[in-house]
Amino acid sequence: MVFYRNEQGTLYCGDCIKIMKTLPAESIDFILTSPPYNLGIEYDFYKDKRPYEEYLDFLKAFLKESYRLLKPDGRLVVNHYLSCGTAEFRFAPLMDINYIATREVGFKHHGLAVWNDTTVVKRTAWGSYLSPSAPYVSSPFEGFLILYKQEWKKRNEKENKGINRITKKEFQEFTSGILKVYPEKKWRKKHPAPFPEKISDLFIKCLTYEGDVVLDPFAGIGTTLASAQKLKRKWIGIELSPNYCKEAVKRIKAYENLLW
């Protein structure tokens, strides 16, 4: 179902896999998204706890559709935890996603950016404290896995020459692979797991040209979509929750009349 549409993009409300299947192949330049974490987070509409193998099957379906939708020089960036280490969850989601994407779906691996989001994962134990018996290594980091379909170099570089709004500071931060960005606490009142708009701005600026088509299949409250609207990219968003869609529309509308 189309929830909202303007001159730059369309927001759909519904199941992301079903809606992705309706979109034409090789129509997307860039996908930036953060799938549900499967950690029991209290999302508005989605039950965030499946058997892990079932969860990986769900991610594989998302990755297959992403591969189909991306242009040959298209890029995919997936945000997830590098490592989840608690009594119940001891696994590395991004490593599993990378394996499925590159070994089973066909993506090529480009890199990994690390974001130290200590407000989400808090250190509460050291294991065998002051002993080598069984110390616990804390990994309070989220990662942004950077993949591409067939070619890393963008094909339309010449026609976009001169349209470049990346600052020196932004480019250096992006290429360093370390994202020193504070979480936006105000959005946690609207959604339990948003990443900062500064991060989506950074990835969109550094990995797309103006006019490129940006897709977020797990749009949440519209962080990626708001950045795409602001930065003059076309966009497509998919979100299961009508309440989150409403918040996303508010953020998109805030940038609709923006002038450079």
BAFI-3210 file (N, C-alpha, C; in Angstrom, 3 decimals, decimal comma, padded with zeros to 6 digits):
// residues 260
n [1|2|3|4|5|6|7|8|9|10|11|12|13|14|15|16|17|18|19|20|21|22|23|24|25|26|27|28|29|30|31|32|33|34|35|36|37|38|39|40|41|42|43|44|45|46|47|48|49|50|51|52|53|54|55|56|57|58|59|60|61|62|63|64|65|66|67|68|69|70|71|72|73|74|75|76|77|78|79|80|81|82|83|84|85|86|87|88|89|90|91|92|93|94|95|96|97|98|99|100|101|102|103|104|105|106|107|108|109|110|111|112|113|114|115|116|117|118|119|120|121|122|123|124|125|126|127|128|129|130|131|132|133|134|135|136|137|138|139|140|141|142|143|144|145|146|147|148|149|150|151|152|153|154|155|156|157|158|159|160|161|162|163|164|165|166|167|168|169|170|171|172|173|174|175|176|177|178|179|180|181|182|183|184|185|186|187|188|189|190|191|192|193|194|195|196|197|198|199|200|201|202|203|204|205|206|207|208|209|210|211|212|213|214|215|216|217|218|219|220|221|222|223|224|225|226|227|228|229|230|231|232|233|234|235|236|237|238|239|240|241|242|243|244|245|246|247|248|249|250|251|252|253|254|255|256|257|258|259|260]
n.u [000,836|000,578|001,708|002,556|003,474|005,625|007,232|009,802|009,838|008,448|006,634|005,957|003,625|003,830|004,675|008,090|009,481|007,481|006,688|009,102|009,359|007,600|008,818|010,730|013,443|016,920|016,644|017,441|019,830|021,121|021,001|020,259|019,970|018,524|017,888|015,432|016,674|016,388|016,514|014,590|013,669|011,378|009,572|007,091|005,214|006,212|007,242|010,075|011,641|012,769|013,480|016,957|017,914|015,660|015,447|017,776|017,072|015,049|016,561|018,142|016,251|015,639|018,157|018,457|016,398|017,304|019,649|018,586|017,197|019,116|021,172|023,853|026,137|025,312|025,051|024,959|024,237|024,227|023,066|023,879|024,495|027,912|028,690|026,855|026,725|025,437|023,905|021,943|022,210|024,827|026,406|027,402|025,924|026,436|028,598|027,449|025,517|027,199|028,446|026,270|025,420|027,674|028,592|026,345|024,378|025,565|026,698|029,455|032,066|032,908|033,671|033,716|032,195|032,494|030,464|030,344|028,008|027,265|025,047|023,143|024,080|025,154|027,843|027,825|029,003|032,031|032,712|034,896|036,111|039,157|040,544|041,952|040,249|037,570|037,118|035,022|034,619|033,645|031,620|030,483|029,477|028,109|027,841|028,330|027,862|029,330|028,496|028,552|027,104|028,088|030,052|032,302|033,025|031,254|029,076|028,008|029,705|030,880|028,693|027,804|029,768|031,072|028,842|028,972|028,779|030,194|032,006|035,425|035,953|033,805|034,311|036,784|036,080|034,262|035,856|037,652|036,446|035,564|032,936|032,238|029,832|027,282|024,434|021,029|019,085|016,482|014,929|014,574|012,305|010,374|011,037|012,589|015,169|016,796|019,183|021,519|020,665|022,788|024,535|023,187|023,134|025,865|026,564|024,891|025,787|028,439|028,253|026,439|025,105|023,504|020,099|020,188|018,601|017,458|016,891|015,164|014,330|013,529|012,271|011,555|011,305|011,988|014,673|016,695|015,184|014,508|017,055|017,669|015,694|016,420|018,962|018,553|018,105|016,324|013,859|012,773|010,782|010,032|007,922|006,649|005,033|002,257|002,270|004,995|005,376|003,884|005,465|007,750|006,853|006,463|009,130|010,158|008,614|009,597|011,799|010,965|010,681|013,196|015,945|019,082]
n.v [-001,195|002,175|004,657|007,264|009,825|011,896|014,296|013,309|010,728|007,543|006,133|003,036|001,065|-001,911|-005,444|-005,940|-007,748|-008,703|-006,299|-005,421|-007,327|-006,413|-004,293|-003,008|-004,831|-004,014|-001,247|000,373|002,461|002,542|000,987|001,542|000,441|-000,840|-003,767|-005,507|-006,438|-008,898|-009,348|-009,243|-006,670|-004,078|-003,314|-001,368|-002,820|-005,206|-008,482|-009,082|-011,484|-014,405|-017,898|-018,349|-019,429|-019,232|-016,487|-015,843|-016,936|-015,182|-012,810|-013,612|-013,760|-011,051|-010,087|-011,360|-010,152|-007,547|-007,737|-008,333|-005,958|-003,927|-001,870|-002,764|-001,378|-000,876|-000,243|-001,693|-001,099|-002,363|-002,052|-003,351|-005,285|-005,890|-007,859|-009,837|-010,420|-011,908|-013,684|-015,103|-014,520|-015,118|-014,330|-013,240|-011,090|-009,414|-010,698|-013,121|-012,150|-011,044|-013,360|-014,832|-012,965|-012,677|-015,303|-016,820|-015,272|-013,483|-010,958|-008,607|-007,965|-004,886|-003,272|-002,282|-000,176|001,157|001,872|003,223|002,690|003,130|003,600|001,753|-000,918|-001,960|-002,301|-004,775|-006,848|-008,684|-011,277|-013,737|-011,998|-010,265|-012,559|-015,154|-017,212|-017,209|-014,702|-012,024|-010,518|-007,392|-006,015|-003,350|-002,348|-001,154|-002,044|-001,019|-002,674|-002,806|-003,469|-004,468|-004,839|-005,689|-003,958|-001,735|000,919|003,808|004,079|006,397|008,590|010,646|012,177|013,268|014,885|017,537|017,928|017,740|017,508|016,775|017,312|017,910|017,011|015,225|013,284|012,280|011,200|009,218|007,503|006,650|004,656|004,661|005,741|008,558|009,481|010,860|009,280|010,090|011,070|012,026|010,735|008,207|008,178|007,837|005,574|002,442|001,819|003,714|004,956|007,696|010,632|011,962|009,922|008,574|010,698|010,909|008,427|008,506|010,823|010,076|007,751|007,965|009,818|012,995|012,681|009,931|006,759|005,860|003,252|002,115|-000,686|-001,315|000,951|002,246|005,078|006,742|007,719|007,295|008,021|010,690|011,843|011,305|012,816|015,380|015,569|015,586|013,168|010,595|008,508|005,439|003,975|001,375|000,226|-001,593|-000,783|001,317|003,490|004,181|004,894|007,250|008,944|008,972|010,339|012,903|013,651|013,583|015,565|017,818|018,500|019,016|021,489|022,457|024,515|024,733]
n.w [000,000|-000,888|001,167|001,315|-000,968|-002,867|-005,064|-005,143|-004,058|-002,808|-000,156|001,133|002,974|004,544|004,146|003,676|001,925|000,193|-001,026|-002,164|-004,170|-006,062|-007,264|-010,048|-011,585|-011,241|-010,713|-008,686|-007,110|-004,645|-001,494|001,784|004,983|008,051|009,345|011,448|014,690|015,937|018,666|020,546|020,794|021,497|019,104|017,348|015,777|014,929|015,769|017,388|017,617|016,635|015,940|015,404|012,941|011,349|011,292|009,861|007,393|006,677|006,404|004,265|002,210|001,998|001,171|-001,316|-002,817|-002,699|-004,204|-006,723|-007,270|-007,345|-009,460|-011,777|-010,788|-008,260|-004,697|-001,398|001,948|005,133|008,371|011,515|014,529|015,311|017,049|019,272|022,546|025,072|027,787|026,460|023,737|021,691|019,170|015,868|014,050|011,714|010,537|009,773|007,991|006,040|005,100|003,983|002,058|000,339|-000,248|-000,858|-002,148|-003,991|-003,783|-003,583|-001,310|000,156|002,400|005,915|008,189|011,453|014,222|017,347|019,385|022,331|023,848|023,428|023,718|026,698|028,977|031,315|032,656|033,356|033,065|034,161|036,443|036,741|036,210|034,164|033,649|032,406|030,880|029,720|026,654|025,811|023,250|022,304|019,787|016,743|013,318|009,879|007,159|004,036|000,827|-002,652|-005,964|-008,720|-009,841|-008,323|-008,944|-009,834|-012,603|-013,755|-013,424|-015,006|-016,022|-013,697|-012,839|-011,014|-009,462|-006,395|-003,051|-000,849|002,072|003,048|005,659|006,091|004,115|004,944|007,427|006,643|005,015|006,909|008,312|010,894|012,705|014,298|015,824|017,727|019,236|018,372|020,720|020,918|019,012|019,990|021,462|019,651|018,230|018,897|017,999|016,311|013,865|013,732|011,828|010,794|010,108|008,006|006,218|005,686|004,432|002,172|000,868|000,274|-001,233|-003,298|-006,134|-006,735|-007,561|-007,837|-007,013|-003,903|-001,635|001,253|002,813|005,381|006,764|009,157|011,197|009,183|008,765|006,734|004,504|004,989|004,864|002,172|000,879|001,710|000,555|-002,130|-003,520|-005,222|-003,698|-002,092|000,300|002,642|005,123|007,857|010,006|010,496|012,277|012,519|009,883|009,764|011,358|009,778|007,501|008,539|008,973|006,381|005,117|006,342|004,871|002,317|001,020|000,917|000,088|-001,534]
ca.u [000,000|001,293|001,342|002,833|004,256|005,874|007,936|011,069|009,787|007,241|006,708|004,983|003,383|003,546|005,773|009,145|009,816|006,395|006,709|010,315|009,120|006,809|009,646|011,455|014,845|017,984|016,073|017,889|021,266|021,707|020,138|020,795|018,891|018,837|016,806|015,189|017,867|016,063|016,972|013,458|013,412|009,943|009,122|005,671|004,322|006,933|007,736|011,517|012,295|012,538|014,635|018,002|017,974|014,523|015,821|018,740|016,324|014,380|017,574|018,558|015,214|015,855|019,383|018,199|015,621|018,187|020,548|017,782|016,775|020,233|021,839|025,155|027,063|024,589|025,668|024,080|024,823|023,364|023,431|023,524|025,554|029,074|028,675|025,876|027,221|024,757|023,673|021,062|022,660|026,263|026,615|027,877|024,969|026,987|029,442|026,544|024,933|028,246|028,643|025,119|025,400|028,782|028,771|025,108|023,541|026,353|027,283|030,885|032,344|033,788|034,267|032,895|032,365|032,134|029,846|030,345|026,740|027,272|023,779|022,277|024,664|025,881|028,701|027,276|029,734|033,376|032,984|035,768|036,763|040,562|041,017|041,921|039,372|036,570|036,783|034,035|035,033|032,497|031,674|029,320|029,625|027,302|028,599|027,656|028,471|029,262|028,552|028,151|026,575|029,064|031,147|032,364|033,091|029,971|029,082|027,582|030,592|031,097|027,511|027,599|030,960|030,794|027,777|029,589|028,617|030,893|033,074|036,674|035,789|032,897|034,977|037,811|035,425|033,700|036,907|038,377|035,745|035,158|031,898|032,206|028,557|026,466|023,051|020,020|018,224|015,084|014,188|014,287|010,938|009,507|011,466|013,577|016,518|017,144|020,558|021,471|020,528|024,131|025,130|022,564|023,651|027,244|026,588|024,250|026,692|029,684|028,046|025,476|025,040|022,176|019,221|020,185|017,457|017,838|015,844|015,271|013,243|013,121|012,416|011,382|010,728|012,366|015,982|017,291|014,317|014,672|018,353|017,569|014,893|017,242|020,152|018,122|018,073|015,028|013,851|011,675|010,819|009,055|007,832|005,511|004,191|001,631|002,686|006,331|005,202|003,430|006,632|008,635|006,296|006,765|010,541|010,331|007,992|010,436|012,826|010,398|010,867|014,575|016,744|020,521]
ca.v [000,000|003,450|005,442|008,676|010,015|013,253|014,324|012,586|009,344|006,848|005,339|001,951|000,464|-003,326|-006,409|-005,457|-008,713|-008,696|-005,048|-005,420|-008,190|-005,677|-003,243|-003,516|-005,222|-003,064|000,098|001,046|002,758|002,408|000,538|001,785|-000,037|-001,499|-004,734|-005,811|-007,062|-010,225|-009,391|-009,007|-005,236|-003,799|-002,487|-001,055|-003,709|-006,412|-009,313|-009,134|-012,652|-015,632|-018,801|-017,666|-019,927|-018,624|-015,083|-015,792|-017,175|-013,908|-011,887|-014,089|-013,337|-009,616|-009,903|-011,776|-009,107|-006,386|-008,003|-008,212|-004,577|-003,006|-001,770|-003,445|-000,633|-000,532|-000,536|-002,050|-000,920|-002,953|-001,732|-004,374|-005,447|-006,705|-009,014|-009,816|-011,355|-011,960|-015,075|-015,758|-014,295|-015,015|-014,530|-012,047|-010,947|-008,871|-011,723|-014,058|-011,447|-010,939|-014,698|-015,131|-012,022|-012,879|-016,706|-017,454|-014,386|-012,974|-009,649|-008,492|-007,236|-003,730|-002,841|-002,225|001,001|000,827|002,929|002,869|003,141|002,583|003,823|000,602|-002,096|-001,498|-003,292|-005,096|-007,947|-008,935|-012,709|-014,103|-010,728|-010,334|-013,945|-015,659|-018,378|-017,046|-013,281|-011,686|-009,383|-006,588|-005,441|-002,453|-001,649|-001,484|-001,936|-000,757|-003,557|-002,172|-004,466|-003,970|-005,908|-006,177|-003,006|-000,734|002,260|004,256|004,218|007,721|009,584|011,790|013,044|013,911|015,655|018,897|017,912|017,021|018,329|016,130|018,132|017,195|016,345|014,088|012,252|011,667|010,365|008,048|006,586|006,124|003,463|004,856|006,772|009,214|010,182|010,620|008,907|011,137|010,550|012,444|009,809|006,968|008,269|007,456|004,277|001,924|001,566|004,523|005,454|009,150|011,155|012,326|008,738|008,363|011,780|010,603|007,340|008,931|011,760|009,445|006,568|008,214|011,132|013,606|012,066|008,478|006,208|005,260|002,408|001,575|-001,658|-001,316|002,404|002,763|006,427|007,508|008,381|007,259|008,737|012,117|012,235|011,288|013,976|016,565|015,587|015,590|011,848|009,942|007,531|004,500|003,425|000,340|000,081|-002,419|-000,109|002,589|004,566|004,615|005,583|008,619|009,706|009,137|011,382|014,189|013,969|013,858|016,846|018,900|018,823|019,079|022,802|022,866|025,075|024,727]
ca.w [000,000|-000,890|002,351|001,031|-002,189|-003,335|-006,352|-005,056|-003,643|-002,380|001,064|001,182|004,283|004,343|004,238|002,776|000,885|-000,790|-001,789|-002,983|-005,337|-007,054|-007,854|-011,219|-011,426|-011,590|-010,697|-007,470|-007,056|-003,310|-000,401|003,127|005,837|009,324|009,583|012,863|015,269|016,466|020,061|021,427|020,927|021,438|017,994|017,404|015,044|014,531|016,869|017,118|018,211|015,887|015,966|014,641|011,563|010,650|011,100|008,762|006,152|006,395|005,893|002,942|001,261|001,812|000,399|-002,699|-003,481|-002,831|-005,331|-007,951|-007,485|-007,551|-010,750|-011,717|-009,941|-007,044|-003,398|-000,281|003,276|006,152|009,754|012,503|015,519|014,963|017,944|020,359|023,535|026,355|028,182|025,496|022,367|021,463|017,751|015,165|012,935|010,472|009,909|009,118|006,847|005,025|004,514|003,130|000,933|-000,600|-000,638|-001,305|-002,966|-005,110|-003,524|-003,341|-000,073|000,013|003,665|007,119|009,035|012,832|015,013|018,762|019,962|023,689|024,535|023,184|024,345|027,882|029,616|032,633|033,294|032,836|033,126|035,295|036,760|037,156|036,080|032,796|033,580|031,347|030,759|028,702|025,834|025,437|021,904|022,202|018,522|015,581|012,083|008,610|006,176|002,724|-000,235|-003,963|-006,811|-009,694|-010,046|-007,262|-009,528|-010,379|-014,056|-014,209|-012,828|-015,896|-016,118|-012,407|-012,498|-010,574|-008,457|-005,278|-001,859|000,265|002,634|003,337|006,950|005,906|003,332|005,776|008,434|005,963|004,567|008,065|008,785|012,291|012,728|015,615|015,787|018,911|018,951|018,494|021,772|020,769|018,170|020,723|021,966|018,540|017,691|019,849|017,475|015,143|013,794|013,536|010,474|010,334|009,489|006,696|005,371|005,316|003,458|000,924|000,199|-000,164|-002,070|-004,372|-006,759|-006,741|-008,551|-007,685|-006,301|-002,623|-001,067|002,608|002,980|006,791|006,862|010,508|011,236|007,992|008,797|005,394|003,561|005,260|004,298|000,706|000,497|001,968|-000,294|-003,533|-004,131|-005,264|-002,616|-001,879|001,650|002,985|006,579|008,258|011,000|010,097|013,191|012,112|008,601|010,056|011,814|008,621|006,647|009,179|008,756|004,953|004,803|006,868|003,870|000,955|000,412|001,203|-000,994|-001,228]
c.u [000,874|000,795|001,512|003,676|004,441|006,691|009,229|010,927|008,441|007,532|005,577|004,835|002,990|004,789|006,855|009,451|008,751|006,435|007,953|010,118|008,316|007,624|010,458|012,926|015,774|017,461|016,589|019,401|021,892|020,649|020,883|019,702|019,417|017,698|016,565|016,329|017,647|016,567|015,825|013,180|011,920|009,622|007,603|004,789|004,912|007,425|009,192|012,193|011,863|013,668|015,701|018,083|016,831|014,808|016,806|018,075|015,599|015,368|018,047|017,553|015,348|017,081|019,196|017,418|016,457|019,098|019,809|017,479|017,924|020,744|023,207|026,185|026,406|025,301|024,597|024,841|023,807|023,916|022,951|024,652|026,708|029,072|027,624|026,323|026,524|024,537|022,862|021,577|024,183|026,523|027,023|027,018|025,590|027,911|028,583|025,912|025,952|028,458|027,509|025,154|026,458|028,894|027,506|024,279|024,295|026,950|028,798|031,094|033,290|034,440|033,259|033,223|031,832|031,592|029,757|029,101|026,592|025,973|022,845|022,790|025,540|026,672|028,207|028,054|031,087|033,690|033,801|036,634|038,161|041,123|040,966|040,977|038,368|036,168|035,836|034,496|033,788|032,694|030,470|029,329|028,565|028,163|027,718|028,417|028,249|029,511|028,232|027,803|027,634|030,283|031,143|032,334|031,747|030,086|028,811|028,433|030,712|029,898|027,225|028,805|030,583|029,681|028,275|029,556|029,261|031,987|034,304|036,543|034,906|033,591|036,037|037,202|034,884|034,781|037,734|037,741|035,303|034,173|031,773|030,978|027,758|025,052|022,108|018,953|016,755|014,276|013,890|012,906|009,945|009,788|012,577|014,995|016,831|018,655|020,495|021,366|021,886|024,805|024,521|022,981|025,021|027,304|025,978|025,142|027,881|029,486|027,012|025,677|023,632|021,353|019,215|018,977|017,940|016,643|016,176|014,100|012,743|013,182|012,249|010,705|011,369|013,704|016,614|016,491|014,435|015,990|018,298|016,776|015,726|018,367|019,831|018,354|016,615|015,026|012,612|011,836|009,737|009,078|006,540|004,525|003,579|002,053|004,076|006,270|004,780|004,598|007,592|008,155|006,581|008,205|010,804|009,798|008,821|011,479|012,266|010,620|012,272|015,268|018,211|020,993]
c.v [001,249|004,284|006,934|008,763|011,511|013,181|013,506|011,106|008,835|006,046|004,320|001,462|-000,993|-004,170|-006,075|-006,446|-008,711|-007,439|-004,958|-006,236|-007,476|-004,589|-003,811|-003,808|-004,110|-001,635|000,952|001,265|002,389|001,953|000,777|001,418|-000,694|-002,469|-004,927|-006,659|-008,485|-010,423|-009,194|-007,539|-004,976|-002,799|-002,318|-002,191|-005,095|-007,170|-009,665|-010,312|-013,912|-016,608|-018,271|-018,137|-019,361|-017,153|-014,941|-016,058|-015,903|-012,906|-012,304|-013,683|-011,846|-009,355|-010,293|-010,712|-007,840|-006,548|-007,830|-006,757|-003,637|-003,031|-002,456|-002,732|-000,203|-000,978|-000,853|-001,840|-001,402|-002,631|-002,840|-004,432|-006,274|-007,979|-008,805|-010,852|-011,207|-013,422|-015,818|-015,641|-014,169|-015,345|-013,199|-011,840|-010,447|-009,862|-012,739|-013,426|-011,355|-012,279|-015,032|-014,267|-012,350|-014,317|-017,320|-016,588|-013,821|-011,597|-009,739|-007,605|-006,076|-003,329|-002,827|-000,948|000,666|002,065|002,470|003,445|002,550|002,836|002,632|-000,640|-001,639|-002,641|-003,538|-006,192|-008,119|-010,434|-013,025|-012,884|-010,934|-011,743|-014,360|-016,835|-018,280|-015,577|-013,045|-010,431|-008,635|-006,000|-004,528|-001,644|-002,098|-001,298|-001,580|-001,537|-002,985|-003,227|-003,797|-005,136|-006,477|-005,275|-001,987|000,684|002,618|004,513|005,650|008,843|010,835|012,725|013,754|014,740|017,090|018,984|017,093|017,911|017,685|017,064|017,268|016,397|015,111|012,952|011,528|010,759|009,085|007,035|006,035|004,837|003,543|006,018|007,335|010,117|009,838|010,214|010,096|010,662|010,895|011,445|008,496|007,000|007,797|006,048|003,742|001,781|002,388|004,779|006,931|009,556|011,579|011,144|008,485|009,469|011,414|009,524|007,761|009,901|011,047|008,268|006,765|009,610|011,693|012,987|010,554|008,035|005,439|004,487|002,050|000,633|-001,783|000,140|002,964|004,124|007,346|008,203|008,447|008,090|010,244|012,626|012,302|012,483|015,249|016,712|015,411|014,251|011,393|008,839|006,645|003,941|002,371|000,165|-000,654|-001,659|001,186|003,754|005,087|005,341|007,035|009,494|009,962|010,265|012,763|014,614|014,314|015,250|018,035|019,354|019,043|020,420|023,345|023,386|025,046|026,171]
c.w [000,000|000,284|002,088|-000,230|-002,442|-004,620|-006,326|-004,720|-003,203|-001,119|001,041|002,615|004,055|004,489|003,213|001,648|-000,212|-001,649|-002,666|-004,253|-006,426|-007,769|-009,021|-010,926|-011,895|-011,700|-009,543|-007,509|-005,714|-002,317|000,905|004,116|007,097|009,627|011,077|013,426|015,784|017,891|021,048|021,679|020,730|020,336|018,096|016,877|014,821|015,765|016,595|017,809|017,463|016,189|015,010|013,195|010,729|010,353|009,940|007,421|005,709|005,809|004,501|001,879|000,959|000,942|-001,070|-003,460|-003,673|-004,037|-006,654|-008,279|-007,826|-008,989|-010,655|-010,844|-008,622|-005,775|-002,357|001,010|004,309|007,535|010,689|013,522|014,952|015,779|019,006|021,372|024,863|026,683|027,123|024,071|022,342|020,003|017,126|013,930|011,637|009,769|009,164|007,878|005,710|004,324|003,544|001,868|-000,107|-001,101|-001,250|-002,255|-004,161|-004,928|-003,385|-002,111|-000,354|001,330|004,798|007,878|010,427|013,533|016,461|019,431|021,361|024,434|024,372|023,887|025,503|028,519|031,035|033,346|032,623|032,783|034,354|035,634|037,346|037,096|034,618|032,607|032,435|031,217|029,593|027,972|025,371|024,042|021,684|020,907|017,517|014,345|010,913|007,542|004,783|001,647|-001,574|-004,867|-007,758|-009,818|-008,919|-007,840|-010,163|-011,882|-014,517|-013,619|-013,700|-015,927|-014,809|-011,965|-012,140|-009,547|-007,274|-004,045|-000,627|000,775|002,892|004,637|006,827|005,166|004,153|006,837|007,805|005,613|005,724|008,578|010,227|012,336|014,138|015,682|017,038|018,504|019,129|019,474|021,571|019,951|018,865|021,365|020,905|018,028|018,582|019,320|016,229|015,080|013,411|012,064|009,922|009,636|008,122|005,720|004,816|004,238|002,118|000,163|-000,434|-001,122|-003,180|-004,960|-006,596|-007,866|-008,528|-006,861|-005,075|-002,066|000,375|002,836|004,419|007,260|008,264|010,486|010,195|008,001|007,405|004,409|003,741|004,689|002,779|000,194|000,606|000,951|-001,775|-004,241|-004,232|-004,209|-002,646|-000,475|001,833|004,493|006,944|009,143|010,474|010,993|012,834|010,772|008,817|010,503|010,651|007,720|007,221|008,890|007,287|004,609|005,288|005,853|002,475|000,272|000,651|-000,047|-000,597|-001,084]
res [m|v|f|y|r|n|e|q|g|t|l|y|c|g|d|c|i|k|i|m|k|t|l|p|a|e|s|i|d|f|i|l|t|s|p|p|y|n|l|g|i|e|y|d|f|y|k|d|k|r|p|y|e|e|y|l|d|f|l|k|a|f|l|k|e|s|y|r|l|l|k|p|d|g|r|l|v|v|n|h|y|l|s|c|g|t|a|e|f|r|f|a|p|l|m|d|i|n|y|i|a|t|r|e|v|g|f|k|h|h|g|l|a|v|w|n|d|t|t|v|v|k|r|t|a|w|g|s|y|l|s|p|s|a|p|y|v|s|s|p|f|e|g|f|l|i|l|y|k|q|e|w|k|k|r|n|e|k|e|n|k|g|i|n|r|i|t|k|k|e|f|q|e|f|t|s|g|i|l|k|v|y|p|e|k|k|w|r|k|k|h|p|a|p|f|p|e|k|i|s|d|l|f|i|k|c|l|t|y|e|g|d|v|v|l|d|p|f|a|g|i|g|t|t|l|a|s|a|q|k|l|k|r|k|w|i|g|i|e|l|s|p|n|y|c|k|e|a|v|k|r|i|k|a|y|e|n|l|l|w]
***
